[in-house]
Amino acid sequence: MENSLRKELHEMIDNFSEEKLQEVYELLQEDELSDEMKMILDGEYEDYQKTGNVIRKEDVDKVIHSILSK
């Protein structure tokens, strides 16, 4: 299962624009995630564990954009 998630993430990253890559990089460089981001990630992970489905790239873009815009 972990390899599948890793593969999916790599595929998403390969298709990101340079701007989106920069946003994700900055998000990952933060020392600590906000409580909101932790809650979102925990919820997505729980959904993934239950269903095996991952969120669509478009949805990831929206979540990242909304968090970085704050």
PDB file as gemmi writes it, atoms N, CA and C in Angstrom:
CRYST1    1.000    1.000    1.000  90.00  90.00  90.00 P 1                      
ATOM      1  N   MET A   1       0.831  -1.199   0.000  1.00  0.00           N  
ATOM      2  CA  MET A   1       0.000   0.000   0.000  1.00  0.00           C  
ATOM      3  C   MET A   1       0.870   1.254   0.000  1.00  0.00           C  
ATOM      4  N   GLU A   2       1.952   1.248   0.788  1.00  0.00           N  
ATOM      5  CA  GLU A   2       2.796   2.432   0.859  1.00  0.00           C  
ATOM      6  C   GLU A   2       3.428   2.740  -0.494  1.00  0.00           C  
ATOM      7  N   ASN A   3       3.871   1.715  -1.205  1.00  0.00           N  
ATOM      8  CA  ASN A   3       4.470   1.943  -2.512  1.00  0.00           C  
ATOM      9  C   ASN A   3       3.471   2.548  -3.476  1.00  0.00           C  
ATOM     10  N   SER A   4       2.206   2.145  -3.373  1.00  0.00           N  
ATOM     11  CA  SER A   4       1.168   2.696  -4.227  1.00  0.00           C  
ATOM     12  C   SER A   4       0.976   4.189  -3.945  1.00  0.00           C  
ATOM     13  N   LEU A   5       0.938   4.556  -2.680  1.00  0.00           N  
ATOM     14  CA  LEU A   5       0.791   5.951  -2.302  1.00  0.00           C  
ATOM     15  C   LEU A   5       2.009   6.752  -2.755  1.00  0.00           C  
ATOM     16  N   ARG A   6       3.183   6.197  -2.559  1.00  0.00           N  
ATOM     17  CA  ARG A   6       4.422   6.857  -2.987  1.00  0.00           C  
ATOM     18  C   ARG A   6       4.415   7.061  -4.511  1.00  0.00           C  
ATOM     19  N   LYS A   7       3.997   6.036  -5.243  1.00  0.00           N  
ATOM     20  CA  LYS A   7       3.939   6.122  -6.702  1.00  0.00           C  
ATOM     21  C   LYS A   7       2.942   7.211  -7.133  1.00  0.00           C  
ATOM     22  N   GLU A   8       1.775   7.225  -6.504  1.00  0.00           N  
ATOM     23  CA  GLU A   8       0.755   8.228  -6.826  1.00  0.00           C  
ATOM     24  C   GLU A   8       1.280   9.633  -6.569  1.00  0.00           C  
ATOM     25  N   LEU A   9       1.953   9.808  -5.442  1.00  0.00           N  
ATOM     26  CA  LEU A   9       2.508  11.120  -5.114  1.00  0.00           C  
ATOM     27  C   LEU A   9       3.570  11.532  -6.129  1.00  0.00           C  
ATOM     28  N   HIS A  10       4.428  10.612  -6.516  1.00  0.00           N  
ATOM     29  CA  HIS A  10       5.444  10.916  -7.527  1.00  0.00           C  
ATOM     30  C   HIS A  10       4.801  11.315  -8.849  1.00  0.00           C  
ATOM     31  N   GLU A  11       3.759  10.617  -9.240  1.00  0.00           N  
ATOM     32  CA  GLU A  11       3.067  10.948 -10.488  1.00  0.00           C  
ATOM     33  C   GLU A  11       2.449  12.341 -10.410  1.00  0.00           C  
ATOM     34  N   MET A  12       1.880  12.675  -9.259  1.00  0.00           N  
ATOM     35  CA  MET A  12       1.294  14.001  -9.097  1.00  0.00           C  
ATOM     36  C   MET A  12       2.375  15.068  -9.199  1.00  0.00           C  
ATOM     37  N   ILE A  13       3.486  14.856  -8.515  1.00  0.00           N  
ATOM     38  CA  ILE A  13       4.581  15.831  -8.527  1.00  0.00           C  
ATOM     39  C   ILE A  13       5.122  16.002  -9.942  1.00  0.00           C  
ATOM     40  N   ASP A  14       5.243  14.907 -10.665  1.00  0.00           N  
ATOM     41  CA  ASP A  14       5.754  14.982 -12.042  1.00  0.00           C  
ATOM     42  C   ASP A  14       4.876  15.862 -12.929  1.00  0.00           C  
ATOM     43  N   ASN A  15       3.602  15.992 -12.584  1.00  0.00           N  
ATOM     44  CA  ASN A  15       2.677  16.767 -13.407  1.00  0.00           C  
ATOM     45  C   ASN A  15       2.412  18.175 -12.877  1.00  0.00           C  
ATOM     46  N   PHE A  16       2.990  18.532 -11.725  1.00  0.00           N  
ATOM     47  CA  PHE A  16       2.798  19.869 -11.167  1.00  0.00           C  
ATOM     48  C   PHE A  16       3.509  20.914 -12.014  1.00  0.00           C  
ATOM     49  N   SER A  17       2.931  22.097 -12.060  1.00  0.00           N  
ATOM     50  CA  SER A  17       3.615  23.238 -12.661  1.00  0.00           C  
ATOM     51  C   SER A  17       4.735  23.671 -11.723  1.00  0.00           C  
ATOM     52  N   GLU A  18       5.655  24.485 -12.222  1.00  0.00           N  
ATOM     53  CA  GLU A  18       6.734  24.984 -11.365  1.00  0.00           C  
ATOM     54  C   GLU A  18       6.170  25.789 -10.197  1.00  0.00           C  
ATOM     55  N   GLU A  19       5.117  26.536 -10.458  1.00  0.00           N  
ATOM     56  CA  GLU A  19       4.480  27.326  -9.396  1.00  0.00           C  
ATOM     57  C   GLU A  19       3.917  26.418  -8.310  1.00  0.00           C  
ATOM     58  N   LYS A  20       3.249  25.362  -8.716  1.00  0.00           N  
ATOM     59  CA  LYS A  20       2.673  24.427  -7.744  1.00  0.00           C  
ATOM     60  C   LYS A  20       3.771  23.700  -6.979  1.00  0.00           C  
ATOM     61  N   LEU A  21       4.849  23.334  -7.669  1.00  0.00           N  
ATOM     62  CA  LEU A  21       5.974  22.705  -6.984  1.00  0.00           C  
ATOM     63  C   LEU A  21       6.545  23.622  -5.915  1.00  0.00           C  
ATOM     64  N   GLN A  22       6.649  24.904  -6.229  1.00  0.00           N  
ATOM     65  CA  GLN A  22       7.160  25.867  -5.262  1.00  0.00           C  
ATOM     66  C   GLN A  22       6.242  25.955  -4.051  1.00  0.00           C  
ATOM     67  N   GLU A  23       4.940  25.964  -4.273  1.00  0.00           N  
ATOM     68  CA  GLU A  23       3.977  26.026  -3.173  1.00  0.00           C  
ATOM     69  C   GLU A  23       4.098  24.805  -2.267  1.00  0.00           C  
ATOM     70  N   VAL A  24       4.199  23.636  -2.876  1.00  0.00           N  
ATOM     71  CA  VAL A  24       4.313  22.407  -2.101  1.00  0.00           C  
ATOM     72  C   VAL A  24       5.642  22.396  -1.342  1.00  0.00           C  
ATOM     73  N   TYR A  25       6.700  22.806  -2.001  1.00  0.00           N  
ATOM     74  CA  TYR A  25       8.010  22.861  -1.355  1.00  0.00           C  
ATOM     75  C   TYR A  25       7.981  23.777  -0.131  1.00  0.00           C  
ATOM     76  N   GLU A  26       7.395  24.948  -0.281  1.00  0.00           N  
ATOM     77  CA  GLU A  26       7.312  25.887   0.839  1.00  0.00           C  
ATOM     78  C   GLU A  26       6.463  25.313   1.971  1.00  0.00           C  
ATOM     79  N   LEU A  27       5.396  24.655   1.615  1.00  0.00           N  
ATOM     80  CA  LEU A  27       4.544  24.032   2.622  1.00  0.00           C  
ATOM     81  C   LEU A  27       5.327  22.979   3.407  1.00  0.00           C  
ATOM     82  N   LEU A  28       6.106  22.174   2.717  1.00  0.00           N  
ATOM     83  CA  LEU A  28       6.864  21.111   3.370  1.00  0.00           C  
ATOM     84  C   LEU A  28       8.046  21.645   4.169  1.00  0.00           C  
ATOM     85  N   GLN A  29       8.503  22.838   3.842  1.00  0.00           N  
ATOM     86  CA  GLN A  29       9.638  23.416   4.545  1.00  0.00           C  
ATOM     87  C   GLN A  29       9.255  24.056   5.870  1.00  0.00           C  
ATOM     88  N   GLU A  30       7.989  24.289   6.081  1.00  0.00           N  
ATOM     89  CA  GLU A  30       7.549  24.882   7.336  1.00  0.00           C  
ATOM     90  C   GLU A  30       7.921  23.953   8.479  1.00  0.00           C  
ATOM     91  N   ASP A  31       8.357  24.555   9.592  1.00  0.00           N  
ATOM     92  CA  ASP A  31       8.779  23.761  10.741  1.00  0.00           C  
ATOM     93  C   ASP A  31       7.636  22.964  11.343  1.00  0.00           C  
ATOM     94  N   GLU A  32       6.469  23.544  11.332  1.00  0.00           N  
ATOM     95  CA  GLU A  32       5.334  22.877  11.957  1.00  0.00           C  
ATOM     96  C   GLU A  32       4.082  23.133  11.129  1.00  0.00           C  
ATOM     97  N   LEU A  33       3.301  22.102  10.955  1.00  0.00           N  
ATOM     98  CA  LEU A  33       2.051  22.257  10.228  1.00  0.00           C  
ATOM     99  C   LEU A  33       1.022  22.941  11.121  1.00  0.00           C  
ATOM    100  N   SER A  34       0.163  23.716  10.509  1.00  0.00           N  
ATOM    101  CA  SER A  34      -0.916  24.335  11.269  1.00  0.00           C  
ATOM    102  C   SER A  34      -1.895  23.260  11.718  1.00  0.00           C  
ATOM    103  N   ASP A  35      -2.675  23.585  12.730  1.00  0.00           N  
ATOM    104  CA  ASP A  35      -3.690  22.638  13.203  1.00  0.00           C  
ATOM    105  C   ASP A  35      -4.666  22.298  12.093  1.00  0.00           C  
ATOM    106  N   GLU A  36      -4.998  23.310  11.274  1.00  0.00           N  
ATOM    107  CA  GLU A  36      -5.926  23.082  10.166  1.00  0.00           C  
ATOM    108  C   GLU A  36      -5.341  22.088   9.169  1.00  0.00           C  
ATOM    109  N   MET A  37      -4.060  22.276   8.828  1.00  0.00           N  
ATOM    110  CA  MET A  37      -3.422  21.390   7.866  1.00  0.00           C  
ATOM    111  C   MET A  37      -3.329  19.970   8.432  1.00  0.00           C  
ATOM    112  N   LYS A  38      -2.998  19.842   9.714  1.00  0.00           N  
ATOM    113  CA  LYS A  38      -2.936  18.520  10.342  1.00  0.00           C  
ATOM    114  C   LYS A  38      -4.296  17.831  10.269  1.00  0.00           C  
ATOM    115  N   MET A  39      -5.358  18.590  10.549  1.00  0.00           N  
ATOM    116  CA  MET A  39      -6.703  18.035  10.520  1.00  0.00           C  
ATOM    117  C   MET A  39      -7.059  17.568   9.105  1.00  0.00           C  
ATOM    118  N   ILE A  40      -6.734  18.370   8.106  1.00  0.00           N  
ATOM    119  CA  ILE A  40      -7.019  18.008   6.715  1.00  0.00           C  
ATOM    120  C   ILE A  40      -6.255  16.756   6.324  1.00  0.00           C  
ATOM    121  N   LEU A  41      -4.964  16.729   6.638  1.00  0.00           N  
ATOM    122  CA  LEU A  41      -4.141  15.571   6.277  1.00  0.00           C  
ATOM    123  C   LEU A  41      -4.600  14.313   7.010  1.00  0.00           C  
ATOM    124  N   ASP A  42      -4.939  14.443   8.288  1.00  0.00           N  
ATOM    125  CA  ASP A  42      -5.430  13.292   9.045  1.00  0.00           C  
ATOM    126  C   ASP A  42      -6.726  12.757   8.440  1.00  0.00           C  
ATOM    127  N   GLY A  43      -7.612  13.656   8.066  1.00  0.00           N  
ATOM    128  CA  GLY A  43      -8.873  13.242   7.452  1.00  0.00           C  
ATOM    129  C   GLY A  43      -8.658  12.546   6.124  1.00  0.00           C  
ATOM    130  N   GLU A  44      -7.773  13.094   5.308  1.00  0.00           N  
ATOM    131  CA  GLU A  44      -7.484  12.471   4.013  1.00  0.00           C  
ATOM    132  C   GLU A  44      -6.848  11.092   4.192  1.00  0.00           C  
ATOM    133  N   TYR A  45      -5.957  10.989   5.170  1.00  0.00           N  
ATOM    134  CA  TYR A  45      -5.306   9.702   5.411  1.00  0.00           C  
ATOM    135  C   TYR A  45      -6.307   8.663   5.905  1.00  0.00           C  
ATOM    136  N   GLU A  46      -7.203   9.059   6.793  1.00  0.00           N  
ATOM    137  CA  GLU A  46      -8.243   8.140   7.268  1.00  0.00           C  
ATOM    138  C   GLU A  46      -9.119   7.673   6.115  1.00  0.00           C  
ATOM    139  N   ASP A  47      -9.500   8.610   5.239  1.00  0.00           N  
ATOM    140  CA  ASP A  47     -10.295   8.232   4.063  1.00  0.00           C  
ATOM    141  C   ASP A  47      -9.530   7.255   3.186  1.00  0.00           C  
ATOM    142  N   TYR A  48      -8.244   7.516   2.998  1.00  0.00           N  
ATOM    143  CA  TYR A  48      -7.414   6.628   2.175  1.00  0.00           C  
ATOM    144  C   TYR A  48      -7.355   5.234   2.782  1.00  0.00           C  
ATOM    145  N   GLN A  49      -7.181   5.155   4.104  1.00  0.00           N  
ATOM    146  CA  GLN A  49      -7.119   3.851   4.757  1.00  0.00           C  
ATOM    147  C   GLN A  49      -8.431   3.086   4.614  1.00  0.00           C  
ATOM    148  N   LYS A  50      -9.550   3.781   4.665  1.00  0.00           N  
ATOM    149  CA  LYS A  50     -10.858   3.139   4.565  1.00  0.00           C  
ATOM    150  C   LYS A  50     -11.178   2.699   3.142  1.00  0.00           C  
ATOM    151  N   THR A  51     -10.870   3.553   2.172  1.00  0.00           N  
ATOM    152  CA  THR A  51     -11.320   3.316   0.801  1.00  0.00           C  
ATOM    153  C   THR A  51     -10.208   2.926  -0.167  1.00  0.00           C  
ATOM    154  N   GLY A  52      -8.977   3.284   0.154  1.00  0.00           N  
ATOM    155  CA  GLY A  52      -7.875   3.047  -0.783  1.00  0.00           C  
ATOM    156  C   GLY A  52      -7.823   4.084  -1.889  1.00  0.00           C  
ATOM    157  N   ASN A  53      -8.766   5.019  -1.862  1.00  0.00           N  
ATOM    158  CA  ASN A  53      -8.799   6.068  -2.878  1.00  0.00           C  
ATOM    159  C   ASN A  53      -7.958   7.254  -2.447  1.00  0.00           C  
ATOM    160  N   VAL A  54      -7.341   7.891  -3.415  1.00  0.00           N  
ATOM    161  CA  VAL A  54      -6.614   9.130  -3.138  1.00  0.00           C  
ATOM    162  C   VAL A  54      -7.383  10.285  -3.741  1.00  0.00           C  
ATOM    163  N   ILE A  55      -7.156  11.479  -3.224  1.00  0.00           N  
ATOM    164  CA  ILE A  55      -7.874  12.627  -3.765  1.00  0.00           C  
ATOM    165  C   ILE A  55      -7.285  13.016  -5.114  1.00  0.00           C  
ATOM    166  N   ARG A  56      -8.125  13.597  -5.931  1.00  0.00           N  
ATOM    167  CA  ARG A  56      -7.710  13.997  -7.272  1.00  0.00           C  
ATOM    168  C   ARG A  56      -6.732  15.163  -7.198  1.00  0.00           C  
ATOM    169  N   LYS A  57      -5.882  15.288  -8.204  1.00  0.00           N  
ATOM    170  CA  LYS A  57      -4.897  16.363  -8.265  1.00  0.00           C  
ATOM    171  C   LYS A  57      -5.572  17.722  -8.154  1.00  0.00           C  
ATOM    172  N   GLU A  58      -6.703  17.882  -8.797  1.00  0.00           N  
ATOM    173  CA  GLU A  58      -7.418  19.152  -8.760  1.00  0.00           C  
ATOM    174  C   GLU A  58      -7.836  19.507  -7.333  1.00  0.00           C  
ATOM    175  N   ASP A  59      -8.250  18.494  -6.592  1.00  0.00           N  
ATOM    176  CA  ASP A  59      -8.643  18.722  -5.202  1.00  0.00           C  
ATOM    177  C   ASP A  59      -7.438  19.062  -4.334  1.00  0.00           C  
ATOM    178  N   VAL A  60      -6.318  18.393  -4.590  1.00  0.00           N  
ATOM    179  CA  VAL A  60      -5.088  18.713  -3.864  1.00  0.00           C  
ATOM    180  C   VAL A  60      -4.700  20.158  -4.133  1.00  0.00           C  
ATOM    181  N   ASP A  61      -4.765  20.555  -5.392  1.00  0.00           N  
ATOM    182  CA  ASP A  61      -4.436  21.935  -5.756  1.00  0.00           C  
ATOM    183  C   ASP A  61      -5.295  22.930  -4.994  1.00  0.00           C  
ATOM    184  N   LYS A  62      -6.583  22.657  -4.906  1.00  0.00           N  
ATOM    185  CA  LYS A  62      -7.501  23.554  -4.207  1.00  0.00           C  
ATOM    186  C   LYS A  62      -7.164  23.655  -2.715  1.00  0.00           C  
ATOM    187  N   VAL A  63      -6.904  22.512  -2.105  1.00  0.00           N  
ATOM    188  CA  VAL A  63      -6.586  22.502  -0.668  1.00  0.00           C  
ATOM    189  C   VAL A  63      -5.301  23.265  -0.401  1.00  0.00           C  
ATOM    190  N   ILE A  64      -4.272  22.972  -1.178  1.00  0.00           N  
ATOM    191  CA  ILE A  64      -2.986  23.639  -0.988  1.00  0.00           C  
ATOM    192  C   ILE A  64      -3.131  25.146  -1.211  1.00  0.00           C  
ATOM    193  N   HIS A  65      -3.819  25.498  -2.280  1.00  0.00           N  
ATOM    194  CA  HIS A  65      -3.994  26.926  -2.583  1.00  0.00           C  
ATOM    195  C   HIS A  65      -4.745  27.637  -1.466  1.00  0.00           C  
ATOM    196  N   SER A  66      -5.812  27.018  -0.960  1.00  0.00           N  
ATOM    197  CA  SER A  66      -6.587  27.684   0.090  1.00  0.00           C  
ATOM    198  C   SER A  66      -5.771  27.853   1.367  1.00  0.00           C  
ATOM    199  N   ILE A  67      -4.940  26.883   1.693  1.00  0.00           N  
ATOM    200  CA  ILE A  67      -4.130  26.986   2.903  1.00  0.00           C  
ATOM    201  C   ILE A  67      -3.023  28.018   2.730  1.00  0.00           C  
ATOM    202  N   LEU A  68      -2.374  28.015   1.588  1.00  0.00           N  
ATOM    203  CA  LEU A  68      -1.272  28.960   1.368  1.00  0.00           C  
ATOM    204  C   LEU A  68      -1.767  30.395   1.191  1.00  0.00           C  
ATOM    205  N   SER A  69      -3.014  30.549   0.838  1.00  0.00           N  
ATOM    206  CA  SER A  69      -3.574  31.892   0.632  1.00  0.00           C  
ATOM    207  C   SER A  69      -3.903  32.598   1.938  1.00  0.00           C  
ATOM    208  N   LYS A  70      -3.919  31.858   3.030  1.00  0.00           N  
ATOM    209  CA  LYS A  70      -4.305  32.442   4.322  1.00  0.00           C  
ATOM    210  C   LYS A  70      -3.165  33.227   4.924  1.00  0.00           C  
TER     211      LYS A  70                                                      
END                                                                             
